[in-house]
């Protein structure tokens, strides 16, 4: 995973991670945020936040796993 790929997927740069915020499709009044923190050699950590609930995973690799996290967080 690279910074360029994250930017192309719609992620914005934060202080120490990249993030994307969307409204949750099932409950449009709430928003969910997916944060990606890059590690070495293409590995990354993902955190999904929705109304105070935090779900996290460490050391993922590849675009497919990140898209699965997005679909989980944004309920698509």
Residue pairs with C-beta under 8 A, 6 or more apart in sequence:
1 36
1 38
1 42
1 43
1 44
1 61
1 62
1 63
1 66
2 42
3 13
3 18
3 38
5 63
6 18
6 36
6 38
7 18
9 20
9 63
9 66
10 20
11 18
11 19
11 20
11 36
12 18
12 19
12 20
14 35
16 37
17 35
17 36
17 37
17 38
17 47
18 35
18 36
18 37
18 38
19 33
19 34
19 35
19 36
20 33
20 34
20 70
21 31
21 32
21 33
21 34
22 31
22 32
22 74
23 29
23 30
23 31
23 32
24 30
24 31
24 32
24 50
24 74
24 75
25 74
25 75
25 76
26 75
27 75
30 50
30 51
31 50
32 48
32 49
32 50
32 73
32 74
32 75
33 48
33 49
33 50
33 73
34 46
34 47
34 48
34 49
34 69
34 70
34 73
34 74
35 46
35 47
35 48
35 49
36 44
36 45
36 46
36 66
37 44
37 45
37 47
38 44
39 45
39 59
42 61
42 62
43 59
43 60
43 61
44 59
44 60
44 61
44 66
45 56
45 57
45 58
45 59
45 60
46 56
46 57
46 60
46 65
46 66
46 69
47 54
47 55
47 56
47 57
48 54
48 55
48 56
48 69
48 72
48 73
49 55
50 73
55 72
55 73
57 69
60 66
60 69
70 76
